[in-house]
Amino acid sequence: MRPEAAALLLVSVMLLALIIPPADAAGPPEHANASSRAVEAVKEALNRGPADAPGQNKDPAAEEERTESAAPMPGIWAAVLVLVLLAGGSAILLRRLKKREPDACRTVVSRPPGFPPELADRYDRAAFIGRGGLGEVFSARRRDDGRVVAVKVPLARDEVTGRAFMNEMRFLEDLNHPNILAVHSVNILPVPFVEMEYLPRTLKDLDKPLPPETAARIAAGIAAGLAFAHERGVVHLDIKPGNILLADDLTPKIADWGMGRMVETGRDTGVTGYTLAYAAPEQIAPGRYGRPDARTDIYQTGAVFYELVTGRPPFADGNLAGLAEAILNDQPLPPPAFDWIILRCLEKDPANRCQSATELLDAILAAMKGAGEP
């Protein structure tokens, strides 16, 4: 019971006890309000018998007592008063409870775990999207203009993660291309973060296989974005469906450069790794095939292209060891379309692949033109 209701009930009971006098425990209930004089008068009248008819020799005390007994009982008015008090108190209590109820139309700003509270002045309605090699990505609405954007923040606030995140920021600042996810701003204050364009879909979300011409257009877009990055000395090293975002017209945009590095300087983000289903042989066995480079992006693009036209990755063994062994030693089944381009991308030896993203792009465009594509 709420404190307000308990207090109201207690006051009502105390008031009722004060107004209604207690009954005489010695007498029967019907004589609970009779005084001792009235009782004596009744006894005397019984002793006199029938000769003393009504109206003859009446006892004034008895008459007065009968008048008192005929008066309305105060308990009725007390009960009415208590009911009035309870009704009024209930109305007050209901008004207070309504004030405590949250307004269903009021916007409640939520901050999911991982989203820095320091960014609350810039963004609201933050929602977790996913996690990459270096950071977590959230959708959020900018407070100044209401635009929905993607905000990437470091996974952890330690020196190693911070340095790697800053390196990725440097990569992104120079990568302005229609097939690379646009970066709106990069900052280290109040916390390190990157604000990017928000696209809700990735290649992973599409039902596959796709029509060959649609798959080829998407693969060509990925190759164009990689060619732009490679010309600036940046390699991605983690091309996969989940890192290819899609505009409404299915224009692909490469995202998440957390595994990337600068080719000429050898500077990388400080994070190494790969997604095994799309990993190139040199990522698994660098001692045999050499260090990953721009041609690693070519292999991974071929793996994505293969999945777009077949509905599955080139190698899909049930366990990690078997999958790694297949990538190193087995040949994938030929895809139903653009097979010579895709299989060349998937060559084990990087020297046998397309040697640049520009070469791959030209091959895809030429094949599309030969197939009647505009």
N, C-alpha and C positions, 0 to 999 in steps of 0.2 A: 504494500500500500504506500502511496506517495505521502510525504510528510504533511502536505497541505490538507489532504483528505483525512488523515489521522487526527490532526489538530481540530478540524471542524467537527468530527464525530465526538471527540472528547468534550468540547465545549457544549455540544447539544445535550449529551448525557448529563453533564453537571447542572445545566439549566433545568432539565427535566426533574432532577432530584431535588432541586431547591423549591420548585413550584409545587410539586405534589407531595403532601405530607405522608409520612410512613403510616401504614395500617397498624391498629392495636392488635398485637399478637395474641392477647388473651381471649378476645371475643371472636365469634363467628364472622365470616366475611360480610354478611348483610348488615351487621351492626358496627362496622369498622369506623364509621363517622359519628356514632352516638356518644354523647357525654354521659357521665355518671348520674346527673340529675334526671336525664330523660329515662334512663333505665329504671330509677326509683319510681318515677311517675307512672310508668307502665305497670309496675308491680302493684302500686297502690290502687290503680284503676281496676285491676283484676280482682283484688280483694274486696272491693266495694260491690262487685256483681252487677246484675242488669238493672238494678234500681236507679243506678246513676246513669241515666240516659245521656246521650250526647247533647251538649248544650247546657247541662246542669252541673253546677259546682266544678267548672273546668279549672285545671291547674295552669296558672299562667306560665310556669316554667316549662311544663310539658308542651304547651301551645307554642312557646318560643322555640323549643327544640324541634318540633315538627316543621316550623317555618324554615329553620336552618337546614333541615334535611331535604326540604323541597327545592332549595336553591340549586342552581346548576353546579355540577362538579368542576372544580378548577382543572382536573386532569385533561378534559377535552380541549380547553384553551391552550394548555401546555403542549399537547400533541400537535395542535395546529401551528403553534409558534415554532416548534422544532422542525416541522415539515417545511415551513417558510424559510427557516435558517438553512436547512439542508439544500433546498432548491436554489437559494441565492448563492450559497457557497459552491455548489456544483457549477453554476454558470461562471463564477469567477475562475474556478479551476480549469474549466474547458478553454476559457480565453487565454489563460497562461500556457496551457499545453499547445494551443495553436501557434502561439508566438515562438515556441521552441521547435516546431516542425520546420524542416528545411524547405525552402521555396523550390518547387519542382522546375520553375522556369529560370532559376538563377544558375549561371555558369559556374561549375566547380572546376577549378584549375587543378589538373592532376599532373604529377611529375613522376614518371615511371622510374624504377630503380635503374641507376646508371646515368641518368640525365643530370648534369651538374646544376645544383641550385643557383650557382652564380650566373647562369644564363636565363634565369626566370624573368629578368627585366627585359630581355630581348624577345623571348619566345613563350608561347603558351600552347596548350593542347598537344603536348609532346606525346608521342607513341613509339614504342620500340619497333624497329623494322628488321634489323638483323645484325650480325656480328661478322667482321672481316678479320684480316690478318693482324691488324693493329688496333682497330677500334670498333666501337658500337655506333650504329646509325639509327637515328630517330627521325620521324616526320614531326614537324612542328610548324606552328603558325607565327609569322613575324608580327609583333605587336604594332609596329609602325604603319604597315600597309595591309595586313591581313593575308599576305601571300603564304601559301604552304610551301615549305622547303624541306630539304633533307639536311640534317645536322650530324656530323661525324665527330666523335670525341674519343680520346684514347681509352683503351681497355683498362689501363692502370695508370696511376700517377707516380711512377718510378722513373729513374733517370734513363734506363735503357729504352723503355716504351716511349718516353718523351722525345728522346733523340730520334728514334725511328719514325715517330709521328711527324716530327719537324722535317725529316727528309722527304716523306711522302708529300707534305705541303709544298716543298720546293718543286717536286715533280709536277704537281697539279697546276701550279701558277703559270707554267709555260704551255700547258696542253689545252688550247682553245680550238676545238674542232667540232663539226656537227655530229661526228660519231664517237665523241668522248663526252662523258657526263660533264655538264657545265658547272664551273665553280664560281659562286657569287662573291665569296669573301673568305679570307684565311686570316686567322688571328691567334695570338697566344694569350690575350687578356680578355676577360678575367681568368679564363682557362683556355688551353689550346683547343681549337675547334675549326672545322671547315664547314662552311655553308654551301650547299650544292642545290641544283635543281632537283625537284622531287618527281619521280616517275614510279608509279605503283606496281608495274609489271616487269618481269624479267623473262628471258627465254625459257627458264625453268617452268614458268607457269603455262606455256603454250601446250596444247595437245599436239602430239607428234605421231607419225611423220607429217611434215608440211608438204604442200605442193612443191615440186622441184623449183619452179621459178621463184616462189616466195623464199624458199631456203637459200637460193643463190643470191637474191637481193640482200638478205640479211648477212650472209657470209661476205659479200662484197663490202658492205658497210663496216663490218668488223675489220677487214683487211685495210680499208681506207683509214680508219682511226689508228690502226697499228702503224701504217706507213708514216703517218704524221708524227707519231711518237718516236718511231725509230729514227727518223730524220733529225730529231732533236736529242738523240742519244739515250732515249728511255725505253726500256723493255718492261713488259708487264709480268710475264712468267706465271700467271694464274688465270688464263682465259678459260672460262667455263660458262655454262648457261646461267648460273646464278649471278655472275658478274657482268652480264650483258643486259642492261635495262632497255625497255622498249617505249618509244613514244606512241601516241595514238595511231599513227600510220605505220607502225612496226619498224620505224627507223631505229637501228641498234645504237646504243651508246655504252661504251666501255666504262666500267666503274671499278673501284677498289684496286688501287695501285699499291697496296700495302706490301706485296711481295716483290715489287719492281726494283730496278736498279739502273744506274747510269752506266752505259756500256764503256765509254771512253775512260772515265775516271775510275770505274770499278766501284764507285760509291753506291751502296744499296741502303735499304731501309733498316737493315740490321735484323730482319726477320727472314728466316729461310723456311721453305716448306712447299707443298704442292698438294693438289687434289688428285689422288691416285688415278681415278677413272679417266682423267684428261692429262695425266703427266706424260711428258716426253721421256724417251729412254735415257737421255743424258741427265735428267733430274733424278732418276732412280740409280743409274750406274755411271756417274761422271768419270770414273776411272776408265771405262771402256769407250765412252762416246764424247768425252770432253765436257767442258763447263757449259752450263746453259747460256744462251745468248738470244739474239733476235730470232734465230731459226726455231727456238723453242716455242715462241709465240706462233710461228707458222704451223708447227705440229699441232698445237692445241686448237688453233682455228680449224684445222682439218678434222680434228676429233669432234668439235662442235658441229661442223658442216655435215659430217657423217651421221650424227644423231638427228639432225634436222630432216634428213631425207630417209632415214631408216627407222627412226623412233627409239634407237638405243645407242649407247656409246660403242666405239669400235671393239672394245674388249669388256666383257661383263662377267668375269668368273665370280663364283660365289664367295671366295675368300680372298683376303688381301695378298697372301703369298702367291696364290694362283694367278691373281690379276697382274701382279708385278711381273711374274714369269711370262705371261702372255704378251705383255707390252714389250718385253725385251726380245722375245724369240718367235712369237706367232705372227701370222699375217691375217688381217681382218678379211671378212667376206666382202667381195666387191659390192658397193652400194648400187642402187638401181638407176641413179642419175649422177652426172658429173663425176663419174668414177675415176677417170684418169687424173683429174685435179686433186680429188680427195686422197687417193692412194699415194700420190706423190707427196702430199703434205705429211702423210703418215709413215714415210720412210724411216727406218731405224737410224740410219746414218744421216746426220744433219747435212752432210755434203751432197746428198742425193735429193734433197727437198728443193722447193723454191727457195732461192737464196735471199729473197727480200719480200716484204709485204707488198711492195709495189708490183713485183713480178706476179705474185699471187692474185692481186687485184686485177691486173691486166688479163690474166688467164681466165678468171671468172667472167669478166665483162665480155671477152671474146666468145666464150662458150655460150653465154646468154644471147649474144647477138646471132650466133650461128643457130640457136634454137628458136629464133624468131622473137626474142625478148627485145624491148626498146632499149 
